Amino acid sequence: MSEATKEHALSRAQFNDIRRRISVYAGISLAETKHDMVYSRLVRRLRALRCHDFDDYLQRVEADTDGERQAFINALTTNLTSFFREAHHFDVLGRVLAGYGGRRIRIWCSAASTGEEPYSIAMTVVEHFDSWTPPVEIIATDINTDVLSQCRGGIYAAERIEDLTVARKRRFFLRGSGPQAGKVKVRPTLTRLVKFETFNLLSPNWNRFRDLDIVFCRNVMIYFDKPTQARLLRQFHGCLNPGGWLFVGHSESQVRGTEGFVSQGHTVYRSQSAEVAA
Ligand SMILES: C[S@@+](CC[C@H](N)C(=O)[O-])C[C@H]1O[C@@H](n2cnc3c(N)ncnc32)[C@H](O)[C@@H]1O
């Protein structure tokens, strides 16, 4: 869309203010080329709030009296995901679970998006233990409150599970009918295994993420700058038990070379304790 036909003008200064804000609020480094993307995502918020222009809108984000800062974050995060994305991770996860014997295992899925990733973890867990009450706690977090609502509901377009085996579809999903035709719902027995919470990875308050055995942090660090990525990796190391596992996205190879993590194959790492690493 040309600037002339746009409903609201988005000046370079306003665009840069948006880039600065999303970096401060969520750690996301938005490239200069994302002008059109930012416009199309935020113009809906201007419409919904009947703002006069982007300055008016940004004042509302700044004042944050009616939760607009969270809506701004929700609008600007990218939530692309799928069930069993990077499938090799779930084969590895099955073997990792076997290594824990019967002891209780704590898993954190730290950028859960719309839920496909934490539910893929939960399916792998149920299959491994062949039980709906496995000795596993799964915590799934995301900064975006809209996607977390979708996680909790567990309702997806049926095409989203097209590539799953028939056995998985039957075991883990209910097929919608009537007004819900074309949709599937995660069975409540699976939903119950995952605890969903809002969490900003930039938050200094990581206390509740202690004694973890497995962390998934996939396809989110790519949005952060290098110092933020390095800090996060140190924090993940701090909250994993010695010998704990970290799964990262296919393009997030920066873990290689991070002290305390040892590669276990493609984008899978294991935490060494200080004594082991020494
Ligand atoms: C591309 S999705 C990846 C989803 C999933 N991990 C996967 O690999 O399929 C990135 C997710 O990271 C979340 N995110 C972005 N910045 C975040 C932050 N600072 N803290 C927590 N989550 C964040 C987004 O809301 C989005 O749901």
Ligand as a Chemical Component Dictionary entry (heavy atoms), coordinates in Angstrom:
data_LIG
# 
_chem_comp.id                   LIG 
_chem_comp.type                 NON-POLYMER 
_chem_comp.pdbx_formal_charge   0 
_chem_comp.three_letter_code    LIG 
# 
loop_
_chem_comp_atom.comp_id 
_chem_comp_atom.atom_id 
_chem_comp_atom.alt_atom_id 
_chem_comp_atom.type_symbol 
_chem_comp_atom.charge 
_chem_comp_atom.model_Cartn_x 
_chem_comp_atom.model_Cartn_y 
_chem_comp_atom.model_Cartn_z 
_chem_comp_atom.pdbx_ordinal 
LIG C1  C1  C 0  7.855  -17.836 16.415 1  
LIG S1  S1  S 1  7.047  -18.203 17.914 2  
LIG C2  C2  C 0  7.829  -19.730 18.345 3  
LIG C3  C3  C 0  6.855  -20.683 18.989 4  
LIG C4  C4  C 0  7.418  -22.055 19.349 5  
LIG N1  N1  N 0  8.445  -21.938 20.361 6  
LIG C5  C5  C 0  7.951  -22.757 18.144 7  
LIG O1  O1  O 0  9.171  -22.870 17.961 8  
LIG O2  O2  O -1 7.148  -23.229 17.327 9  
LIG C6  C6  C 0  7.834  -17.031 19.053 10 
LIG C7  C7  C 0  7.067  -16.846 20.352 11 
LIG O3  O3  O 0  7.888  -16.122 21.275 12 
LIG C8  C8  C 0  7.073  -15.246 22.008 13 
LIG N2  N2  N 0  7.901  -14.154 22.571 14 
LIG C9  C9  C 0  8.438  -13.094 21.933 15 
LIG N3  N3  N 0  9.108  -12.313 22.799 16 
LIG C10 C10 C 0  9.002  -12.906 24.020 17 
LIG C11 C11 C 0  9.474  -12.576 25.321 18 
LIG N4  N4  N 0  10.204 -11.483 25.555 19 
LIG N5  N5  N 0  9.168  -13.412 26.342 20 
LIG C12 C12 C 0  8.423  -14.536 26.131 21 
LIG N6  N6  N 0  7.943  -14.892 24.918 22 
LIG C13 C13 C 0  8.232  -14.094 23.876 23 
LIG C14 C14 C 0  6.049  -14.764 20.996 24 
LIG O4  O4  O 0  4.893  -14.251 21.610 25 
LIG C15 C15 C 0  5.796  -16.029 20.185 26 
LIG O5  O5  O 0  4.682  -16.739 20.668 27 
# 
loop_
_chem_comp_bond.comp_id 
_chem_comp_bond.atom_id_1 
_chem_comp_bond.atom_id_2 
_chem_comp_bond.value_order 
_chem_comp_bond.pdbx_ordinal 
LIG C1  S1  SING 1  
LIG S1  C2  SING 2  
LIG S1  C6  SING 3  
LIG C2  C3  SING 4  
LIG C3  C4  SING 5  
LIG C4  N1  SING 6  
LIG C4  C5  SING 7  
LIG C5  O1  DOUB 8  
LIG C5  O2  SING 9  
LIG C6  C7  SING 10 
LIG C7  O3  SING 11 
LIG C7  C15 SING 12 
LIG O3  C8  SING 13 
LIG C8  N2  SING 14 
LIG C8  C14 SING 15 
LIG N2  C9  SING 16 
LIG N2  C13 SING 17 
LIG C9  N3  DOUB 18 
LIG N3  C10 SING 19 
LIG C10 C11 SING 20 
LIG C10 C13 DOUB 21 
LIG C11 N4  SING 22 
LIG C11 N5  DOUB 23 
LIG N5  C12 SING 24 
LIG C12 N6  DOUB 25 
LIG N6  C13 SING 26 
LIG C14 O4  SING 27 
LIG C14 C15 SING 28 
LIG C15 O5  SING 29 
# 
